[in-house]
Amino acid sequence: MDKRSMISQISLFEELTKEELQTIDHLSDMHRINKGTVIVSPERPIPALFLLKQGQVRLYRMNPQGRQFTVDILTSGNIFGETDSMTLTDENVYVEAMVDTCVCVINVEAFESFMERHPKIALKLINILSNRLKETYSMSEKIELSDVKHRILFLLLKLSEKEGKRYHEWQTIDMKLTHADIANMIASTRETTSAVLSALKKEEVIKQGDVISIHADKAYRLLEEV
């Protein structure tokens, strides 16, 4: 698949014309990034917009003790980074490739110029930023107020709604997730997280194959207990 075809699959640009996509194609540089590479960090900020063509990245913060806390996971078709006028991450966030990943990078000057000519795209970016902030605040509140079991249920439901499909009562989570990834996102240990996930499997609330699936109705009923 060529770069322009990949750009057209980014939800932000799905309504652009062929000529507008060609403009984005000329503005951006495509990079292939190996799994485990930290793309952006507080020590290495990059003032640019990153279009996630293929792959999966993790956005996380680090506390003073060096412990990581994942704030979001983005898959193909998403966007992250910052420019002078808009920030889709913040200065304290690390962005790490969870799998081999392909991104297109647009520098600040080129992006600002493009936004001036396409105000509808700027509005879509604002909506993306607003929704991410709401998700982050919602997750933070749930982490503070709930036990590990309910934090896991809340997280998996959110991820299934964001990146998944519904098959009858089951919702898939179409992203690569380890027990350590889930533990980082709910501020728990991997051992505790693995034990709770095993219990949820026995209760038939979740099942694991190539991807994790969650029984949505059971999960919602359990969350109502909080």
Beta strands, then each sheet from edge to edge (+ up, - down):
strand 1: 28-33
strand 2: 38-40
strand 3: 48-54
strand 4: 56-62
strand 5: 68-75
strand 6: 79-81
strand 7: 94-97
strand 8: 101-107
strand 9: 166-167
strand 10: 170-173
strand 11: 206-208
strand 12: 212-215
sheet 1: 1+ 8- 3+ 6-
sheet 2: 2+ 7- 4+ 5-
sheet 3: 9+ 10- 12+ 11-
end
